[in-house]
Amino acid sequence: DARPPRQPGTEAAHHNQDDKNVKYGKKILGSNSKIEIAIDNKVWHAILENGKVKEIVPGAIKGENFNVYTTMCTLHDLEEQELTLKEAVKSKQVTYKANGFLNRIKVGFLNMFF
């Protein structure tokens, strides 16, 4: 297999499928998505397949469904459970942009209820 080794966040997401942050993230991002993540000044990308993280690796990705923006401090707070993803989104410590018509409609619909 020529894929790069998994990053630590990949394992955490796989083993915490019932975690409320993982569930909230799935509500926004869906089960099958390409996500570009800007953490401070570095860009990563993640691929979700069937509700599981397939990979998280450095670098941009073409055709992303979502762009997510945050800081390393916020990720640390999420990992240490000092902050929930829902709180981070509400306080704008994590922001995201949906790409594509259907993703924008889905996010708009979710924003009405969450």
Beta strands, then each sheet from edge to edge (+ up, - down):
strand 1: 33-39
strand 2: 42-49
strand 3: 52-58
strand 4: 66-70
strand 5: 95-98
sheet 1: 3+ 2- 1+ 4+ 5-
end
